[in-house]
Structure formats: structure tokens, C-alpha cells
Amino acid sequence: MSIIRSVISGTGSYLPKNIVTNKDLEKKIDTTDEWIIERTGIERRHIAADDELTSDLAVQAAKNALAQANMAADDIDLIIVATSTPDQTFPSTATTVQRKLGLTKGAAFDIQAVCSGFIFALTTADTYIKAGQAKNVLVIGAETFSRILDWEDRTTCVLFGDGAGAVILSAQMGNGDNQDRGILASKLHSDGRYNDLLYVDGGVSSTQTVGHLRMKGQEVFRHAVVNLASVVNEVLDQTGMTSKQVDWIVPHQANKRILDGTARKLKISADKVVITVQKHANTSAASIPLALDVAVRDGRITQGQIIILEAMGGGFTWGACLLRW
């Protein structure tokens, strides 16, 4: 039976030019390079310039994805931007991206699910494509998390960076089985009971301020490994596949210990996990498309392979997507 599949036809990313190493942070806060690497695996992060907005990062990633897909901006029917650090309270960053790309047709909106935002956006785009509402969707994860960090809190400020990643999701006919290219399964979860473990202590309605990120790291770590392994198994079960059939996992780049712990729980070799956290730190909704673009462009990910994307973020939110490249 022929069905519509959502196939990734292009990837792109962008990182600000300013690189801040652990050694740089040693000069500003009470921390050490050894302490950060031992607990997180992070060696450096990119920080946006003062005049560089989330939409600027998103546009550059989008242009790179369009170029790889050999598409023009006018080929796009829908833009979805996953971000927790928008340019403005409103309008959406997606409409700003739309304007900067010179588009006036179609629709554009933001999704906010923190570090899971890209998975939520990709799943939403897939739904639009399968419903026949769009043929080519630009899905972007973009963040300037440096703007919401408390730079005096050494437990959180060392963890995050800025960046953007994008994919073009395109409609393609498939046979309705696991041999099809494109998204084969996805699963999303949220549980608002855990708000106080990872949140920003400001907001339009509550404090009328932007606020700073707050996190109880050990408790988040414990939930992350369990939830991520569980949701990966859910998408495997949906397709009748096993972890042995997975060629690559491209996870949210939060902390190398979380990545290693999840792989062990899934009994997947660490060699099959795409890791960029050492160079990018945690870029929230941007981290999966950033890592995906790296692995596509360096030749690790090739057509026909089975890929799993997975993430967990504040809320809590978590999800996974299984696809054939």
C-alpha cells in the first residue's frame, strides 16, 4: 500500500564564531577544565555575539540545509522553529525567519519543548506532510541559551552554548513498510510534575522578566537515562525493529554521561552514538540537528541506514523519532 513518507532531503547548521573554552571560563568563575570534562564531557561552546539573534542563527542553518537539498526558499510550504530563546515574545521567531528568507507564502510558527523541541517540531512536520498539508517543511532548532544563563552559577553556565541546526523534510511516496525511506515511527511525552527540576525563573506572566535557567542536575540525569531508553524502545516496538538494527543514534547533546548511560541501557555500542557535546555543549533544541548535520557531512550517515533521534528537556518533555535515511 502506497503511503506518504517524510524524508529528510537536506541538513544544515550554524555556530557563532565566538568560541569559549573551559580554560576561558576558569578565568571568570570557580571551575576547572578538568571538573567540567569529568562531569559533562564538554570542552568548549559557541556563544552568540551581542548583535546576533536566534533568528540569525536559524536563517544561516536554513540556508545551508536548502543548499544541500538543492532547493530554493520558495520551495518551502511551512517553517517550524523549535526554540526556548525566541527573538521576541511575539511574533514567532519562525515568521522572522520566513521574512529573512524572503518568503511570503505558507505558514510559520514556533514550538517550545526546550531540549526536546526539535523532536516535537519534526513530528509535527511529519504529521503535516502525511496529511497532505505540506510537501516541503523547513524544521529548525535554534537557541541563544547564553542569554538565559546565570554566569555566576558554575553548575549550569558551563553546560550550555548557542547554535542552530535545520532539516528539510520532504514528501515522498513509500510502500508502507520498514524499507521505506523517511520517518517510520515517532513518540512524544510530557510530564509537568517535574517543572521544578529544570526551568527558567522568569516569564512574561509571572515576573515580567526573562529570568535565568535553574536545574537540579542529579535528578534530571536520573530521569533522563530512564526516559530516553524507554522512548527509544517505544519507537523500535512501533516498527518491530530491535536495537541491533540501528545504525546510528543522534541524541540530544546534554551530557556525555547521559549519552553513555542511555547507550548502555539500550545495549547499543557507544560507537553508534553521534557525539558533539564536547565541541558544542548543550544547545537545547539545536543540538540534534547540529549533530545530525555533522554526521551527514562527514559521511557517517548514509542512505538506507536506520537512525534514531532522541531528546529530553524541561517540562519534562521527551521523545524519539526512528527513520531510514
Phi, psi and omega in degrees: 000125180284134177222164178275129175247153176258113185249136176283114184258353178192148176231154178202159179209167177206136177234136177302153184290331184285114179256128178245116181271168175299324179297325177295320181291330177304330183281346187246329184225168182280083180205173175222157177303317182296318180298316182293313182296317182299322186267340186228335186085358184278133177249329182200171177208158178259137181238130182295147175292160183303326182262013182257119183262163176305318180296328178296315177298316182298318182296317179297318177296319180297317179297321179293323178292318178298319180296318180294325180279356183057045180240159170260159179303327182293347177283348185276133179262335187209140175239127175237123178248123174267119179200148171249001181231065183292161176300316185222163173299314167205156001287178184295153174297329180299321179290329175293317175300316178304312180296316183291337176274355179082020181265142174233354182259170175073199183231162179208134178204162178262156170233136181238105175222027179053232187292341176272001188305320181294321178296318178297318180292318180296318179294321177296316178299319179300319179296317178299317182293314181295333178276357180078016182272347179204150177255323179226119182243131174268114181248122186234138166248123184216135183214145165238070184295340179300339182282345181242017179268145170269105187285004172256356178260098186292342182282341181241322189293337181282348190272338195243158177213179182248152178169178179210146174221151183216152171226153169257121178257122187236145178287135178211139181284139177229176181268353179088017177234181185288354177275351178295149167281155176106188182288123181257334180197150174208155181210133180238147177220153170215149175210100186289356179293343186257022180311315189284357178272336181203110187199173172248132188273038177207170179171160184303310185281331187269307185237352184059026176229164177290317180082178180235154178290135175232140184209140170259091193302316183296321180288323176297317179304313182298315179292323185298311183299316181293311184293320182292316178298320181295314184288329174296317177297328179296316181286330174295317179297323180300327183260353184075017179267169175239167181297337179293338181273354182280128178273320182214140165253128175246095187267164167300132187268076183268313190193130184299328178295324176293317180298315180293318181295320179294316179299317178297318181295327179273353184058043177248133181301139177300337179292344180263005181257123177281120184237124177231003186301330181297329183260331186252342191061198181271110178256024175053235186297343181276346194291320180293308180295330174298309181295322179298315181297320177301312184288332176288315185285335178270002172091001179293316180269124182229161185302138179097346181283154177266124184239138172242129174253135181211150182201156169222141181215183181303147180140308347288152168233148174202157182187170179212155178223130177249132181214157171258126185289000000 
